[in-house]
Amino acid sequence: MKTIEIIGYKRANLGKTEAKKLRQAANAPCVLYGGEEQIHFHTPMALLRDLVYTSNAHFVRLHIEGQAYPCILQDIQFHPVSEMILHVDF
């Protein structure tokens, strides 16, 4: 399977208002589950294009502020009308 590299940035503030601001700036709020703690981060939606809009499955290597995490896409939520990415779980 192919591996896709995605760069993410940790989120300082969580919540609905902050997530809305991220989406308006063309960033997708994300969460990395597993390990000892959950990591809340955001990534530009353009970097998710090759991962989401394909019929193939891919491994993902997340680079979040100097740390690399091997993972897979677990869940993705889309807006029901505009089909914009609302949230991604790894």
C-alpha positions in Angstrom: 0.0 0.0 0.0 1.1 3.5 -0.7 2.0 5.9 2.2 0.8 9.5 2.1 2.6 12.2 4.1 0.5 14.8 5.9 1.7 17.8 7.9 -0.3 18.9 10.9 -0.2 21.6 13.5 -1.4 21.2 17.1 -4.5 23.0 18.1 -4.2 25.3 21.1 -8.0 25.9 21.4 -10.7 23.3 21.1 -14.4 23.7 20.5 -17.0 24.6 18.0 -16.0 28.2 17.5 -12.3 27.4 16.9 -13.2 24.6 14.5 -15.4 26.9 12.5 -12.5 29.4 12.2 -10.2 26.6 11.0 -12.6 25.5 8.3 -13.0 29.1 7.1 -9.2 29.2 6.7 -9.3 26.0 4.6 -8.0 23.8 7.4 -9.6 20.6 8.6 -9.7 19.9 12.4 -8.4 16.4 13.1 -7.8 14.0 16.0 -5.1 11.3 16.3 -6.4 8.4 18.5 -4.3 5.6 20.0 -1.1 5.7 22.1 -1.2 7.3 25.5 -3.1 10.4 24.6 -5.3 12.0 21.9 -3.6 14.6 19.7 -5.8 17.4 18.4 -4.4 19.1 15.3 -5.4 20.7 12.0 -4.1 20.3 8.5 -4.8 22.1 5.2 -7.7 20.5 3.4 -5.6 20.4 0.2 -3.3 17.8 1.8 -6.2 15.5 2.4 -7.3 15.4 -1.2 -5.1 12.4 -2.3 -6.1 10.5 0.8 -9.9 11.1 0.7 -10.9 11.2 -3.0 -9.5 7.9 -4.1 -10.8 4.3 -4.2 -7.5 3.0 -2.8 -6.6 2.5 0.8 -3.4 4.2 2.0 -1.2 4.3 5.0 -0.7 7.8 6.5 2.5 9.3 8.0 1.5 12.3 10.1 4.1 14.9 10.8 2.9 17.0 13.8 5.4 19.6 15.0 8.5 17.5 14.7 6.9 14.1 15.6 6.0 11.4 13.0 3.1 9.1 13.6 2.2 6.1 11.4 -1.6 5.7 11.1 -4.6 5.1 8.9 -7.7 7.2 8.2 -10.4 6.0 10.6 -13.3 8.4 10.0 -14.2 11.5 8.0 -17.2 13.8 8.3 -18.5 15.9 5.4 -20.9 18.8 5.4 -24.3 17.4 4.1 -24.8 20.1 1.4 -21.4 21.5 0.4 -19.5 18.3 1.0 -16.7 20.2 2.7 -14.5 18.2 5.1 -15.7 18.9 8.6 -13.6 16.6 10.7 -11.1 13.8 10.3 -10.1 11.0 12.7 -6.9 9.0 12.4 
